[in-house]
Amino acid sequence: MMPTLGCLWNRRHLQGFVDGALGSRGGQIVAAHVSSCASCRSEVERLRQLRLLVRSAHAPADPDWSGFWPSVRMRIARETPRPVRESWWLPFWKPVWGHPRMALGSVVVSTLAAALVLWPSPQAPKALAATVQVQDVSTPDPDRSVMVYSSPDDDVTVIWVFSPAEHDEES
């Protein structure tokens, strides 16, 4: 039988159903599904058998720890203590360590500094596209061409003078 959507939801609740850990509403929903689904019913039976096997198994006896702790104490006493080397950043942190007000102040100051550095400047130029009108592209000289562009919004006029002979020499 192919799993249904009910199987997908109920499969993860089967262990709790077998253990009796589901609430009354959840237990009723899973029980109704298990009664109509053969694959979930076989899974519930398998979980019940596993639960019986675990309960019937004998717990191992507590190990004898009487010789463990004396040997640990002897080893600790035998070893020579090694000095602990402090990290490079510890001297910088020690003045703030244990002082929550200084730590909070340091965080606030560093956050403000980062905000001031990374905040966009209102004086930054903004590149906006505007309509451009081509006014004149004629010239009496046949070797040159003139193009005049203007923007009515910004009162800007740009004049381009092209000479094909000069352009060929540069390239």
ZAMARGU-4260 file (C-alpha; in steps of 0.2 Angstrom, whole numbers, plus 5000, padded with zeros to 4 digits):
<rodrens>
0) 5000/5000/5000 | 5006/5017/4996 | 5009/5030/5010 | 4996/5044/5011 | 4997/5061/5018
5) 4990/5054/5034 | 5005/5042/5034 | 5017/5057/5032 | 5010/5066/5047 | 5007/5051/5058
10) 5024/5042/5055 | 5033/5054/5066 | 5020/5052/5080 | 5020/5033/5081 | 5033/5031/5094
15) 5024/5043/5105 | 5008/5034/5102 | 5016/5017/5107 | 5024/5025/5123 | 5007/5033/5127
20) 5015/5051/5127 | 5003/5059/5115 | 4988/5069/5122 | 4971/5063/5120 | 4967/5072/5104
25) 4984/5067/5096 | 4982/5049/5102 | 4964/5048/5095 | 4970/5055/5078 | 4985/5042/5077
30) 4974/5028/5083 | 4961/5032/5069 | 4975/5032/5056 | 4983/5016/5062 | 4966/5007/5062
35) 4965/5011/5044 | 4983/5009/5038 | 4991/4992/5037 | 5009/4999/5035 | 5008/5011/5050
40) 4999/4996/5060 | 5014/4985/5056 | 5026/4999/5062 | 5016/5001/5078 | 5018/4982/5081
45) 5036/4983/5077 | 5039/4997/5090 | 5029/4988/5103 | 5040/4972/5101 | 5055/4983/5102
50) 5048/4991/5118 | 5045/4974/5126 | 5063/4968/5121 | 5071/4984/5129 | 5061/4981/5145
55) 5065/4963/5146 | 5083/4966/5144 | 5093/4966/5160 | 5102/4981/5165 | 5121/4979/5167
60) 5128/4979/5185 | 5136/4996/5191 | 5154/4995/5187 | 5167/4996/5201 | 5173/5013/5202
65) 5183/5011/5218 | 5200/5010/5209 | 5196/5024/5197 | 5197/5040/5208 | 5213/5036/5217
70) 5223/5033/5201 | 5216/5050/5194 | 5221/5059/5210 | 5239/5051/5209 | 5241/5056/5191
75) 5235/5074/5195 | 5248/5075/5209 | 5262/5068/5198 | 5260/5080/5184 | 5269/5097/5185
80) 5258/5112/5182 | 5261/5121/5166 | 5259/5140/5165 | 5244/5145/5155 | 5248/5158/5141
85) 5236/5172/5140 | 5229/5177/5123 | 5236/5192/5114 | 5219/5201/5115 | 5217/5198/5134
90) 5226/5214/5140 | 5215/5225/5129 | 5199/5216/5136 | 5204/5216/5154 | 5199/5234/5158
95) 5182/5231/5151 | 5180/5214/5159 | 5168/5214/5173 | 5162/5231/5169 | 5145/5230/5160
100) 5144/5249/5158 | 5160/5250/5150 | 5157/5235/5138 | 5140/5243/5134 | 5148/5260/5131
105) 5161/5252/5120 | 5148/5243/5109 | 5138/5259/5107 | 5153/5270/5103 | 5159/5257/5090
110) 5142/5256/5083 | 5140/5274/5081 | 5158/5275/5073 | 5153/5262/5060 | 5136/5270/5057
115) 5145/5287/5053 | 5158/5279/5042 | 5146/5269/5032 | 5131/5280/5032 | 5128/5288/5014
120) 5132/5306/5013 | 5118/5318/5008 | 5131/5328/4997 | 5135/5313/4986 | 5131/5316/4968
125) 5116/5307/4961 | 5116/5301/4943 | 5099/5303/4936 | 5093/5300/4918 | 5084/5315/4911
130) 5077/5318/4894 | 5090/5325/4881 | 5086/5334/4866 | 5097/5335/4850 | 5096/5352/4843
135) 5108/5353/4829 | 5119/5341/4820 | 5124/5351/4804 | 5140/5360/4800 | 5146/5369/4785
140) 5163/5359/4785 | 5160/5342/4777 | 5175/5334/4787 | 5167/5339/4804 | 5151/5335/4813
145) 5144/5344/4827 | 5131/5338/4839 | 5123/5349/4852 | 5113/5340/4866 | 5103/5349/4880
150) 5093/5345/4895 | 5079/5356/4898 | 5077/5351/4916 | 5095/5355/4921 | 5099/5369/4909
155) 5114/5360/4903 | 5121/5360/4885 | 5134/5349/4878 | 5143/5352/4862 | 5152/5338/4853
160) 5164/5341/4838 | 5169/5326/4829 | 5183/5326/4815 | 5184/5309/4807 | 5201/5312/4801
165) 5208/5316/4819 | 5198/5301/4826 | 5206/5289/4814 | 5224/5296/4818 | 5221/5293/4837
170) 5215/5275/4835
</rodrens>
